[in-house]
């Protein structure tokens, strides 16, 4: 009885020890990317309170599944988890609102033949004129799949391969979505410029 | 190359994702096509306007705290003793298992943890734009700044002439205890030199390790632990150690 009890006690302690070590490794590896996770959540959910909840849930899940992380850069792994958390939140919102997910067709259409020639003002100046908040708003208005691709590239600074991994799509899809995303953003930027001077 | 192909590939070009051969092809096409050249220039401008970090959101401190709270706490000293007590009492474990537990308890536990903490502190300092609390290349400004904030007087040495520019100091935490972080820069690389007491194993000599892609040089002097963390190459970090050591010795002598 005594021996058995000791082994059980040891087993539990060894488990605690592992868990403790795991927590330390996780902390050191994952916590430095909290700003990246939170930033993506802000762009995907477009709401600070929901973004905090999503980031919290992301770290909870990431820690639970840390054993399945196979090494390499951890940032794409974390962002993929965050994105899944956000998709659950989308589904919940849509169910609440009783709507289908954002229409992609409309976005695809408006990205066609989008290129408008720049006006007299050099583009460079137009692009620099807006403050961070305005740019954030313009990005927030992009359709979901273009928005996430653009944010992962320009703000989270992931490579194409890493983005493909996060979105679970081929690299070619990443490239075409990014091309569309930039065309849409540039268009929105020009429209904003016209609006502010109208 | 057609304009249609170039339109997609010029994004890969500005993102630095194209190999040399394809880059040349796109550039050749753009050189002979005003329409594509205008697009390339416009997207380059767009990319520049998005860069610089102003579109990032900093996670609120409360979020960081609440995530920290959900993770298992590092075990206190008492529980470490409990592990040892547990296996002595049980007596059922083999010598090898005992040795490996001792290894975990004594080395991983403390030393590895400290190194992990030092790397986290280094990363935090780079990401949060909180590299320095006191910005100065004058050691006579940096050194007194630590007075009253720590129970030790960290050696602050100006190595600018030796190629490592002192850029300031910061109060940081390793293992929940305040430490001095003295910040140097070499080219674009930052070196955080952490100075504290009881930071990991008592090493007889200086030791260079690579952990999670960072180089860490540690040594002891005057009863203090010093840990230099950087993404600098091993040789250059060793050089930093040599220069620091020589200057510290000269200072004590003079």
Boltz contact constraints between the chains, C-beta under 6 A:
constraints:
  - contact:
      token1: [A, 6]
      token2: [B, 89]
      max_distance: 6.0
  - contact:
      token1: [A, 6]
      token2: [B, 90]
      max_distance: 6.0
  - contact:
      token1: [A, 7]
      token2: [B, 92]
      max_distance: 6.0
  - contact:
      token1: [A, 9]
      token2: [B, 86]
      max_distance: 6.0
  - contact:
      token1: [A, 10]
      token2: [B, 86]
      max_distance: 6.0
  - contact:
      token1: [A, 10]
      token2: [B, 87]
      max_distance: 6.0
  - contact:
      token1: [A, 10]
      token2: [B, 90]
      max_distance: 6.0
  - contact:
      token1: [A, 13]
      token2: [B, 83]
      max_distance: 6.0
  - contact:
      token1: [A, 13]
      token2: [B, 86]
      max_distance: 6.0
  - contact:
      token1: [A, 19]
      token2: [B, 72]
      max_distance: 6.0
  - contact:
      token1: [A, 20]
      token2: [B, 72]
      max_distance: 6.0
  - contact:
      token1: [A, 20]
      token2: [B, 75]
      max_distance: 6.0
  - contact:
      token1: [A, 23]
      token2: [B, 71]
      max_distance: 6.0
  - contact:
      token1: [A, 23]
      token2: [B, 72]
      max_distance: 6.0
  - contact:
      token1: [A, 24]
      token2: [B, 113]
      max_distance: 6.0
  - contact:
      token1: [A, 24]
      token2: [B, 116]
      max_distance: 6.0
  - contact:
      token1: [A, 28]
      token2: [B, 116]
      max_distance: 6.0
  - contact:
      token1: [A, 28]
      token2: [B, 119]
      max_distance: 6.0
  - contact:
      token1: [A, 28]
      token2: [B, 120]
      max_distance: 6.0
  - contact:
      token1: [A, 32]
      token2: [B, 123]
      max_distance: 6.0
  - contact:
      token1: [A, 34]
      token2: [B, 59]
      max_distance: 6.0
  - contact:
      token1: [A, 35]
      token2: [B, 58]
      max_distance: 6.0
  - contact:
      token1: [A, 35]
      token2: [B, 59]
      max_distance: 6.0
  - contact:
      token1: [A, 38]
      token2: [B, 57]
      max_distance: 6.0
  - contact:
      token1: [A, 38]
      token2: [B, 59]
      max_distance: 6.0
  - contact:
      token1: [A, 39]
      token2: [B, 56]
      max_distance: 6.0
  - contact:
      token1: [A, 39]
      token2: [B, 57]
      max_distance: 6.0
  - contact:
      token1: [A, 42]
      token2: [B, 57]
      max_distance: 6.0
  - contact:
      token1: [A, 52]
      token2: [B, 63]
      max_distance: 6.0
  - contact:
      token1: [A, 56]
      token2: [B, 67]
      max_distance: 6.0
  - contact:
      token1: [A, 59]
      token2: [B, 67]
      max_distance: 6.0
  - contact:
      token1: [A, 60]
      token2: [B, 70]
      max_distance: 6.0
  - contact:
      token1: [A, 123]
      token2: [B, 42]
      max_distance: 6.0
  - contact:
      token1: [A, 123]
      token2: [B, 45]
      max_distance: 6.0
  - contact:
      token1: [A, 124]
      token2: [B, 45]
      max_distance: 6.0
  - contact:
      token1: [A, 127]
      token2: [B, 45]
      max_distance: 6.0
  - contact:
      token1: [A, 127]
      token2: [B, 49]
      max_distance: 6.0
  - contact:
      token1: [A, 132]
      token2: [B, 54]
      max_distance: 6.0
  - contact:
      token1: [A, 132]
      token2: [B, 55]
      max_distance: 6.0
  - contact:
      token1: [A, 136]
      token2: [B, 55]
      max_distance: 6.0
  - contact:
      token1: [A, 154]
      token2: [B, 50]
      max_distance: 6.0
  - contact:
      token1: [A, 155]
      token2: [B, 55]
      max_distance: 6.0
  - contact:
      token1: [A, 160]
      token2: [B, 17]
      max_distance: 6.0
  - contact:
      token1: [A, 175]
      token2: [B, 8]
      max_distance: 6.0
  - contact:
      token1: [A, 178]
      token2: [B, 11]
      max_distance: 6.0
  - contact:
      token1: [A, 179]
      token2: [B, 8]
      max_distance: 6.0
  - contact:
      token1: [A, 179]
      token2: [B, 11]
      max_distance: 6.0
  - contact:
      token1: [A, 182]
      token2: [B, 43]
      max_distance: 6.0
  - contact:
      token1: [A, 186]
      token2: [B, 46]
      max_distance: 6.0
